[in-house]
Amino acid sequence: QVTLSIFELASAAGLPCEVDPALVTALAGNRTEGSSPEEDYKVSCLLLVFVAVSLPLLAADPASLYSPELDGYHNNLHCLAKAIVQVSAALFTVHNKNIESHLKEFLLVS
């Protein structure tokens, strides 16, 4: 909680943070009603498994070709790595889990 407060201060000052405090707050306030914290944690882990399994399908998509005009991909695939890191960091901060170990597991699955 102290680290999250520091990240909020740094973010308000315009400094880059490892974990987005606004995203952590949004995810913490969006917990499923009536479910246990263990259940929410399992859903977070399953979300990463879903993303890992979906990567080959996204890579095979015809819109996943690099476009020099856009300096990116038509389906914004170039943003996916940043999104995975930011969302998983926020999710596992909410659950007080080790972010690095979960991202290593994600790489093994994908």
N, CA, C and O atoms as a GROMACS GRO file, in nm:
protein
  440
    1GLN      N    1   0.082  -0.119   0.000
    1GLN     CA    2   0.000   0.000   0.000
    1GLN      C    3   0.087   0.126   0.000
    1GLN      O    4   0.053   0.225  -0.065
    2VAL      N    5   0.198   0.122   0.072
    2VAL     CA    6   0.288   0.236   0.077
    2VAL      C    7   0.350   0.258  -0.061
    2VAL      O    8   0.359   0.372  -0.108
    3THR      N    9   0.390   0.150  -0.126
    3THR     CA   10   0.449   0.161  -0.259
    3THR      C   11   0.348   0.218  -0.357
    3THR      O   12   0.383   0.300  -0.441
    4LEU      N   13   0.224   0.176  -0.347
    4LEU     CA   14   0.119   0.227  -0.435
    4LEU      C   15   0.099   0.377  -0.412
    4LEU      O   16   0.077   0.451  -0.508
    5SER      N   17   0.107   0.422  -0.288
    5SER     CA   18   0.096   0.565  -0.259
    5SER      C   19   0.212   0.642  -0.321
    5SER      O   20   0.193   0.753  -0.372
    6ILE      N   21   0.330   0.585  -0.317
    6ILE     CA   22   0.447   0.649  -0.379
    6ILE      C   23   0.428   0.656  -0.530
    6ILE      O   24   0.459   0.758  -0.592
    7PHE      N   25   0.376   0.549  -0.589
    7PHE     CA   26   0.349   0.549  -0.732
    7PHE      C   27   0.245   0.655  -0.768
    7PHE      O   28   0.256   0.719  -0.872
    8GLU      N   29   0.145   0.674  -0.682
    8GLU     CA   30   0.043   0.777  -0.708
    8GLU      C   31   0.106   0.916  -0.707
    8GLU      O   32   0.075   0.999  -0.792
    9LEU      N   33   0.195   0.940  -0.611
    9LEU     CA   34   0.264   1.069  -0.605
    9LEU      C   35   0.353   1.089  -0.727
    9LEU      O   36   0.353   1.197  -0.787
   10ALA      N   37   0.426   0.986  -0.765
   10ALA     CA   38   0.514   0.996  -0.880
   10ALA      C   39   0.435   1.017  -1.008
   10ALA      O   40   0.474   1.096  -1.094
   11SER      N   41   0.323   0.947  -1.020
   11SER     CA   42   0.238   0.961  -1.138
   11SER      C   43   0.178   1.102  -1.146
   11SER      O   44   0.168   1.159  -1.255
   12ALA      N   45   0.138   1.156  -1.033
   12ALA     CA   46   0.084   1.291  -1.030
   12ALA      C   47   0.190   1.394  -1.068
   12ALA      O   48   0.157   1.500  -1.123
   13ALA      N   49   0.315   1.364  -1.039
   13ALA     CA   50   0.425   1.455  -1.074
   13ALA      C   51   0.471   1.434  -1.218
   13ALA      O   52   0.557   1.509  -1.267
   14GLY      N   53   0.416   1.334  -1.286
   14GLY     CA   54   0.451   1.310  -1.425
   14GLY      C   55   0.568   1.216  -1.444
   14GLY      O   56   0.622   1.206  -1.554
   15LEU      N   57   0.609   1.148  -1.338
   15LEU     CA   58   0.719   1.053  -1.348
   15LEU      C   59   0.666   0.915  -1.388
   15LEU      O   60   0.557   0.877  -1.348
   16PRO      N   61   0.743   0.841  -1.468
   16PRO     CA   62   0.698   0.706  -1.506
   16PRO      C   63   0.702   0.612  -1.386
   16PRO      O   64   0.790   0.622  -1.300
   17CYS      N   65   0.607   0.521  -1.380
   17CYS     CA   66   0.596   0.426  -1.269
   17CYS      C   67   0.593   0.283  -1.322
   17CYS      O   68   0.551   0.258  -1.436
   18GLU      N   69   0.637   0.190  -1.239
   18GLU     CA   70   0.632   0.049  -1.276
   18GLU      C   71   0.488   0.000  -1.284
   18GLU      O   72   0.453  -0.080  -1.371
   19VAL      N   73   0.405   0.047  -1.193
   19VAL     CA   74   0.266   0.007  -1.185
   19VAL      C   75   0.180   0.132  -1.195
   19VAL      O   76   0.205   0.231  -1.126
   20ASP      N   77   0.079   0.127  -1.281
   20ASP     CA   78  -0.011   0.242  -1.299
   20ASP      C   79  -0.109   0.246  -1.182
   20ASP      O   80  -0.195   0.158  -1.170
   21PRO      N   81  -0.100   0.347  -1.094
   21PRO     CA   82  -0.186   0.351  -0.977
   21PRO      C   83  -0.334   0.370  -1.012
   21PRO      O   84  -0.421   0.320  -0.940
   22ALA      N   85  -0.363   0.440  -1.120
   22ALA     CA   86  -0.503   0.458  -1.160
   22ALA      C   87  -0.564   0.325  -1.204
   22ALA      O   88  -0.680   0.296  -1.174
   23LEU      N   89  -0.486   0.246  -1.275
   23LEU     CA   90  -0.534   0.115  -1.319
   23LEU      C   91  -0.554   0.022  -1.200
   23LEU      O   92  -0.651  -0.054  -1.196
   24VAL      N   93  -0.463   0.026  -1.104
   24VAL     CA   94  -0.476  -0.056  -0.982
   24VAL      C   95  -0.604  -0.018  -0.908
   24VAL      O   96  -0.678  -0.105  -0.863
   25THR      N   97  -0.630   0.111  -0.894
   25THR     CA   98  -0.750   0.157  -0.825
   25THR      C   99  -0.876   0.113  -0.899
   25THR      O  100  -0.973   0.070  -0.837
   26ALA      N  101  -0.874   0.124  -1.032
   26ALA     CA  102  -0.990   0.082  -1.111
   26ALA      C  103  -1.015  -0.068  -1.099
   26ALA      O  104  -1.130  -0.111  -1.086
   27LEU      N  105  -0.909  -0.147  -1.104
   27LEU     CA  106  -0.925  -0.292  -1.093
   27LEU      C  107  -0.966  -0.335  -0.952
   27LEU      O  108  -1.043  -0.428  -0.936
   28ALA      N  109  -0.913  -0.266  -0.852
   28ALA     CA  110  -0.949  -0.300  -0.714
   28ALA      C  111  -1.096  -0.268  -0.687
   28ALA      O  112  -1.162  -0.339  -0.611
   29GLY      N  113  -1.146  -0.163  -0.748
   29GLY     CA  114  -1.286  -0.126  -0.728
   29GLY      C  115  -1.382  -0.205  -0.814
   29GLY      O  116  -1.503  -0.193  -0.798
   30ASN      N  117  -1.329  -0.286  -0.905
   30ASN     CA  118  -1.412  -0.360  -0.999
   30ASN      C  119  -1.417  -0.508  -0.967
   30ASN      O  120  -1.443  -0.590  -1.055
   31ARG      N  121  -1.393  -0.542  -0.843
   31ARG     CA  122  -1.395  -0.684  -0.804
   31ARG      C  123  -1.536  -0.741  -0.816
   31ARG      O  124  -1.636  -0.670  -0.801
   32THR      N  125  -1.541  -0.870  -0.843
   32THR     CA  126  -1.668  -0.939  -0.859
   32THR      C  127  -1.739  -0.948  -0.724
   32THR      O  128  -1.680  -0.989  -0.624
   33GLU      N  129  -1.865  -0.910  -0.722
   33GLU     CA  130  -1.942  -0.910  -0.597
   33GLU      C  131  -1.971  -1.054  -0.554
   33GLU      O  132  -2.018  -1.136  -0.633
   34GLY      N  133  -1.944  -1.082  -0.430
   34GLY     CA  134  -1.974  -1.212  -0.374
   34GLY      C  135  -1.867  -1.317  -0.397
   34GLY      O  136  -1.884  -1.431  -0.354
   35SER      N  137  -1.758  -1.283  -0.463
   35SER     CA  138  -1.653  -1.382  -0.486
   35SER      C  139  -1.540  -1.361  -0.386
   35SER      O  140  -1.520  -1.252  -0.334
   36SER      N  141  -1.468  -1.467  -0.362
   36SER     CA  142  -1.358  -1.461  -0.266
   36SER      C  143  -1.234  -1.404  -0.335
   36SER      O  144  -1.224  -1.405  -0.457
   37PRO      N  145  -1.139  -1.353  -0.256
   37PRO     CA  146  -1.014  -1.303  -0.315
   37PRO      C  147  -0.937  -1.411  -0.392
   37PRO      O  148  -0.871  -1.381  -0.491
   38GLU      N  149  -0.946  -1.536  -0.345
   38GLU     CA  150  -0.879  -1.645  -0.416
   38GLU      C  151  -0.941  -1.667  -0.554
   38GLU      O  152  -0.870  -1.695  -0.650
   39GLU      N  153  -1.072  -1.653  -0.561
   39GLU     CA  154  -1.142  -1.669  -0.687
   39GLU      C  155  -1.102  -1.558  -0.785
   39GLU      O  156  -1.078  -1.584  -0.903
   40ASP      N  157  -1.096  -1.436  -0.736
   40ASP     CA  158  -1.053  -1.324  -0.820
   40ASP      C  159  -0.910  -1.343  -0.868
   40ASP      O  160  -0.878  -1.311  -0.983
   41TYR      N  161  -0.825  -1.394  -0.782
   41TYR     CA  162  -0.685  -1.422  -0.818
   41TYR      C  163  -0.678  -1.528  -0.929
   41TYR      O  164  -0.601  -1.514  -1.023
   42LYS      N  165  -0.759  -1.632  -0.917
   42LYS     CA  166  -0.762  -1.737  -1.020
   42LYS      C  167  -0.809  -1.681  -1.154
   42LYS      O  168  -0.758  -1.719  -1.259
   43VAL      N  169  -0.908  -1.592  -1.149
   43VAL     CA  170  -0.956  -1.530  -1.273
   43VAL      C  171  -0.846  -1.445  -1.337
   43VAL      O  172  -0.833  -1.442  -1.459
   44SER      N  173  -0.768  -1.377  -1.255
   44SER     CA  174  -0.656  -1.298  -1.307
   44SER      C  175  -0.553  -1.387  -1.375
   44SER      O  176  -0.501  -1.354  -1.481
   45CYS      N  177  -0.523  -1.500  -1.313
   45CYS     CA  178  -0.428  -1.595  -1.372
   45CYS      C  179  -0.484  -1.654  -1.503
   45CYS      O  180  -0.411  -1.671  -1.600
   46LEU      N  181  -0.613  -1.683  -1.504
   46LEU     CA  182  -0.675  -1.738  -1.624
   46LEU      C  183  -0.677  -1.635  -1.737
   46LEU      O  184  -0.670  -1.672  -1.854
   47LEU      N  185  -0.687  -1.508  -1.703
   47LEU     CA  186  -0.681  -1.404  -1.805
   47LEU      C  187  -0.546  -1.406  -1.876
   47LEU      O  188  -0.540  -1.394  -1.998
   48LEU      N  189  -0.439  -1.421  -1.800
   48LEU     CA  190  -0.307  -1.428  -1.861
   48LEU      C  191  -0.291  -1.554  -1.948
   48LEU      O  192  -0.227  -1.550  -2.052
   49VAL      N  193  -0.350  -1.665  -1.904
   49VAL     CA  194  -0.345  -1.787  -1.984
   49VAL      C  195  -0.422  -1.766  -2.115
   49VAL      O  196  -0.376  -1.809  -2.221
   50PHE      N  197  -0.536  -1.701  -2.107
   50PHE     CA  198  -0.616  -1.672  -2.226
   50PHE      C  199  -0.536  -1.587  -2.326
   50PHE      O  200  -0.536  -1.615  -2.446
   51VAL      N  201  -0.470  -1.485  -2.276
   51VAL     CA  202  -0.390  -1.398  -2.363
   51VAL      C  203  -0.275  -1.477  -2.424
   51VAL      O  204  -0.247  -1.463  -2.543
   52ALA      N  205  -0.208  -1.560  -2.345
   52ALA     CA  206  -0.096  -1.638  -2.395
   52ALA      C  207  -0.139  -1.735  -2.504
   52ALA      O  208  -0.068  -1.753  -2.604
   53VAL      N  209  -0.254  -1.797  -2.487
   53VAL     CA  210  -0.305  -1.892  -2.586
   53VAL      C  211  -0.352  -1.818  -2.712
   53VAL      O  212  -0.349  -1.875  -2.821
   54SER      N  213  -0.396  -1.695  -2.697
   54SER     CA  214  -0.445  -1.617  -2.810
   54SER      C  215  -0.334  -1.557  -2.896
   54SER      O  216  -0.360  -1.517  -3.009
   55LEU      N  217  -0.213  -1.550  -2.845
   55LEU     CA  218  -0.104  -1.487  -2.920
   55LEU      C  219  -0.079  -1.551  -3.058
   55LEU      O  220  -0.061  -1.477  -3.155
   56PRO      N  221  -0.076  -1.684  -3.070
   56PRO     CA  222  -0.056  -1.741  -3.205
   56PRO      C  223  -0.169  -1.705  -3.302
   56PRO      O  224  -0.144  -1.685  -3.422
   57LEU      N  225  -0.291  -1.697  -3.252
   57LEU     CA  226  -0.403  -1.658  -3.338
   57LEU      C  227  -0.389  -1.513  -3.383
   57LEU      O  228  -0.416  -1.481  -3.499
   58LEU      N  229  -0.347  -1.427  -3.294
   58LEU     CA  230  -0.326  -1.287  -3.330
   58LEU      C  231  -0.212  -1.272  -3.430
   58LEU      O  232  -0.219  -1.189  -3.521
   59ALA      N  233  -0.109  -1.351  -3.413
   59ALA     CA  234   0.006  -1.343  -3.504
   59ALA      C  235  -0.032  -1.391  -3.644
   59ALA      O  236   0.024  -1.342  -3.742
   60ALA      N  237  -0.124  -1.485  -3.655
   60ALA     CA  238  -0.167  -1.538  -3.785
   60ALA      C  239  -0.272  -1.451  -3.852
   60ALA      O  240  -0.304  -1.473  -3.969
   61ASP      N  241  -0.326  -1.354  -3.782
   61ASP     CA  242  -0.429  -1.265  -3.837
   61ASP      C  243  -0.369  -1.182  -3.951
   61ASP      O  244  -0.259  -1.129  -3.937
   62PRO      N  245  -0.440  -1.170  -4.064
   62PRO     CA  246  -0.389  -1.089  -4.176
   62PRO      C  247  -0.366  -0.942  -4.140
   62PRO      O  248  -0.285  -0.875  -4.203
   63ALA      N  249  -0.435  -0.891  -4.040
   63ALA     CA  250  -0.416  -0.752  -3.998
   63ALA      C  251  -0.290  -0.735  -3.913
   63ALA      O  252  -0.258  -0.624  -3.871
   64SER      N  253  -0.219  -0.846  -3.888
   64SER     CA  254  -0.098  -0.840  -3.807
   64SER      C  255   0.028  -0.818  -3.891
   64SER      O  256   0.138  -0.856  -3.850
   65LEU      N  257   0.012  -0.758  -4.006
   65LEU     CA  258   0.127  -0.725  -4.090
   65LEU      C  259   0.168  -0.582  -4.063
   65LEU      O  260   0.084  -0.493  -4.045
   66TYR      N  261   0.297  -0.560  -4.061
   66TYR     CA  262   0.350  -0.426  -4.034
   66TYR      C  263   0.318  -0.332  -4.150
   66TYR      O  264   0.334  -0.369  -4.266
   67SER      N  265   0.273  -0.213  -4.118
   67SER     CA  266   0.241  -0.112  -4.219
   67SER      C  267   0.336   0.006  -4.204
   67SER      O  268   0.330   0.076  -4.102
   68PRO      N  269   0.421   0.030  -4.301
   68PRO     CA  270   0.513   0.145  -4.291
   68PRO      C  271   0.440   0.279  -4.285
   68PRO      O  272   0.489   0.374  -4.224
   69GLU      N  273   0.322   0.288  -4.350
   69GLU     CA  274   0.245   0.412  -4.345
   69GLU      C  275   0.198   0.444  -4.204
   69GLU      O  276   0.197   0.560  -4.162
   70LEU      N  277   0.160   0.341  -4.133
   70LEU     CA  278   0.113   0.359  -3.995
   70LEU      C  279   0.227   0.356  -3.894
   70LEU      O  280   0.211   0.399  -3.780
   71ASP      N  281   0.341   0.305  -3.937
   71ASP     CA  282   0.454   0.279  -3.847
   71ASP      C  283   0.408   0.188  -3.733
   71ASP      O  284   0.447   0.205  -3.618
   72GLY      N  285   0.325   0.091  -3.768
   72GLY     CA  286   0.271  -0.004  -3.672
   72GLY      C  287   0.187  -0.108  -3.745
   72GLY      O  288   0.205  -0.130  -3.865
   73TYR      N  289   0.098  -0.168  -3.673
   73TYR     CA  290   0.013  -0.275  -3.727
   73TYR      C  291  -0.132  -0.225  -3.735
   73TYR      O  292  -0.174  -0.141  -3.656
   74HIS      N  293  -0.206  -0.278  -3.830
   74HIS     CA  294  -0.346  -0.237  -3.847
   74HIS      C  295  -0.432  -0.271  -3.726
   74HIS      O  296  -0.525  -0.197  -3.693
   75ASN      N  297  -0.401  -0.381  -3.659
   75ASN     CA  298  -0.480  -0.421  -3.542
   75ASN      C  299  -0.415  -0.380  -3.409
   75ASN      O  300  -0.450  -0.433  -3.304
   76ASN      N  301  -0.320  -0.285  -3.414
   76ASN     CA  302  -0.251  -0.232  -3.295
   76ASN      C  303  -0.178  -0.340  -3.216
   76ASN      O  304  -0.166  -0.330  -3.094
   77LEU      N  305  -0.130  -0.441  -3.284
   77LEU     CA  306  -0.056  -0.549  -3.219
   77LEU      C  307   0.071  -0.499  -3.151
   77LEU      O  308   0.118  -0.561  -3.055
   78HIS      N  309   0.125  -0.388  -3.199
   78HIS     CA  310   0.246  -0.332  -3.140
   78HIS      C  311   0.223  -0.280  -2.998
   78HIS      O  312   0.319  -0.258  -2.924
   79CYS      N  313   0.098  -0.262  -2.959
   79CYS     CA  314   0.065  -0.214  -2.824
   79CYS      C  315   0.042  -0.328  -2.725
   79CYS      O  316   0.030  -0.305  -2.605
   80LEU      N  317   0.037  -0.450  -2.776
   80LEU     CA  318  -0.002  -0.563  -2.692
   80LEU      C  319   0.097  -0.593  -2.581
   80LEU      O  320   0.056  -0.622  -2.469
   81ALA      N  321   0.225  -0.586  -2.608
   81ALA     CA  322   0.324  -0.616  -2.505
   81ALA      C  323   0.313  -0.519  -2.388
   81ALA      O  324   0.315  -0.561  -2.272
   82LYS      N  325   0.301  -0.391  -2.417
   82LYS     CA  326   0.287  -0.290  -2.312
   82LYS      C  327   0.157  -0.313  -2.233
   82LYS      O  328   0.155  -0.300  -2.111
   83ALA      N  329   0.050  -0.346  -2.303
   83ALA     CA  330  -0.078  -0.370  -2.237
   83ALA      C  331  -0.071  -0.491  -2.144
   83ALA      O  332  -0.123  -0.487  -2.033
   84ILE      N  333  -0.006  -0.598  -2.190
   84ILE     CA  334   0.006  -0.719  -2.107
   84ILE      C  335   0.083  -0.688  -1.980
   84ILE      O  336   0.044  -0.730  -1.871
   85VAL      N  337   0.193  -0.616  -1.993
   85VAL     CA  338   0.276  -0.584  -1.876
   85VAL      C  339   0.200  -0.493  -1.779
   85VAL      O  340   0.202  -0.517  -1.659
   86GLN      N  341   0.134  -0.390  -1.831
   86GLN     CA  342   0.064  -0.295  -1.744
   86GLN      C  343  -0.054  -0.359  -1.672
   86GLN      O  344  -0.072  -0.340  -1.552
   87VAL      N  345  -0.136  -0.435  -1.746
   87VAL     CA  346  -0.254  -0.496  -1.685
   87VAL      C  347  -0.213  -0.604  -1.586
   87VAL      O  348  -0.271  -0.613  -1.477
   88SER      N  349  -0.116  -0.687  -1.620
   88SER     CA  350  -0.074  -0.792  -1.526
   88SER      C  351  -0.010  -0.731  -1.401
   88SER      O  352  -0.032  -0.781  -1.291
   89ALA      N  353   0.069  -0.625  -1.417
   89ALA     CA  354   0.128  -0.559  -1.301
   89ALA      C  355   0.020  -0.504  -1.210
   89ALA      O  356   0.028  -0.517  -1.088
   90ALA      N  357  -0.081  -0.442  -1.268
   90ALA     CA  358  -0.190  -0.387  -1.187
   90ALA      C  359  -0.272  -0.498  -1.121
   90ALA      O  360  -0.306  -0.488  -1.003
   91LEU      N  361  -0.303  -0.604  -1.196
   91LEU     CA  362  -0.382  -0.714  -1.139
   91LEU      C  363  -0.311  -0.779  -1.021
   91LEU      O  364  -0.373  -0.804  -0.918
   92PHE      N  365  -0.182  -0.806  -1.036
   92PHE     CA  366  -0.113  -0.877  -0.930
   92PHE      C  367  -0.071  -0.784  -0.818
   92PHE      O  368  -0.036  -0.831  -0.709
   93THR      N  369  -0.073  -0.654  -0.840
   93THR     CA  370  -0.056  -0.558  -0.731
   93THR      C  371  -0.182  -0.558  -0.645
   93THR      O  372  -0.174  -0.552  -0.522
   94VAL      N  373  -0.297  -0.566  -0.709
   94VAL     CA  374  -0.425  -0.573  -0.636
   94VAL      C  375  -0.427  -0.696  -0.546
   94VAL      O  376  -0.476  -0.691  -0.434
   95HIS      N  377  -0.373  -0.807  -0.597
   95HIS     CA  378  -0.374  -0.934  -0.522
   95HIS      C  379  -0.251  -0.954  -0.435
   95HIS      O  380  -0.236  -1.059  -0.372
   96ASN      N  381  -0.162  -0.855  -0.431
   96ASN     CA  382  -0.038  -0.863  -0.351
   96ASN      C  383   0.046  -0.986  -0.387
   96ASN      O  384   0.094  -1.057  -0.298
   97LYS      N  385   0.064  -1.009  -0.516
   97LYS     CA  386   0.142  -1.123  -0.564
   97LYS      C  387   0.267  -1.072  -0.636
   97LYS      O  388   0.277  -0.953  -0.667
   98ASN      N  389   0.361  -1.161  -0.661
   98ASN     CA  390   0.486  -1.127  -0.727
   98ASN      C  391   0.461  -1.113  -0.877
   98ASN      O  392   0.427  -1.211  -0.944
   99ILE      N  393   0.477  -0.994  -0.930
   99ILE     CA  394   0.449  -0.965  -1.070
   99ILE      C  395   0.549  -1.038  -1.161
   99ILE      O  396   0.510  -1.096  -1.262
  100GLU      N  397   0.676  -1.033  -1.125
  100GLU     CA  398   0.780  -1.092  -1.209
  100GLU      C  399   0.761  -1.242  -1.228
  100GLU      O  400   0.777  -1.292  -1.339
  101SER      N  401   0.726  -1.313  -1.122
  101SER     CA  402   0.708  -1.458  -1.134
  101SER      C  403   0.588  -1.491  -1.222
  101SER      O  404   0.590  -1.589  -1.297
  102HIS      N  405   0.482  -1.410  -1.214
  102HIS     CA  406   0.366  -1.435  -1.299
  102HIS      C  407   0.396  -1.405  -1.446
  102HIS      O  408   0.347  -1.476  -1.534
  103LEU      N  409   0.475  -1.303  -1.472
  103LEU     CA  410   0.512  -1.274  -1.610
  103LEU      C  411   0.605  -1.382  -1.666
  103LEU      O  412   0.601  -1.412  -1.786
  104LYS      N  413   0.689  -1.441  -1.581
  104LYS     CA  414   0.773  -1.553  -1.626
  104LYS      C  415   0.686  -1.674  -1.661
  104LYS      O  416   0.711  -1.741  -1.760
  105GLU      N  417   0.584  -1.700  -1.580
  105GLU     CA  418   0.491  -1.808  -1.610
  105GLU      C  419   0.417  -1.781  -1.741
  105GLU      O  420   0.393  -1.872  -1.820
  106PHE      N  421   0.380  -1.653  -1.763
  106PHE     CA  422   0.312  -1.615  -1.887
  106PHE      C  423   0.401  -1.646  -2.007
  106PHE      O  424   0.353  -1.698  -2.107
  107LEU      N  425   0.529  -1.614  -1.997
  107LEU     CA  426   0.620  -1.644  -2.109
  107LEU      C  427   0.634  -1.794  -2.132
  107LEU      O  428   0.645  -1.838  -2.246
  108LEU      N  429   0.633  -1.872  -2.025
  108LEU     CA  430   0.640  -2.017  -2.042
  108LEU      C  431   0.516  -2.072  -2.110
  108LEU      O  432   0.525  -2.160  -2.195
  109VAL      N  433   0.400  -2.019  -2.074
  109VAL     CA  434   0.275  -2.066  -2.134
  109VAL      C  435   0.267  -2.024  -2.281
  109VAL      O  436   0.224  -2.101  -2.367
  110SER      N  437   0.309  -1.900  -2.307
  110SER     CA  438   0.296  -1.852  -2.445
  110SER      C  439   0.406  -1.909  -2.532
  110SER      O  440   0.412  -1.879  -2.651
   0.00000   0.00000   0.00000
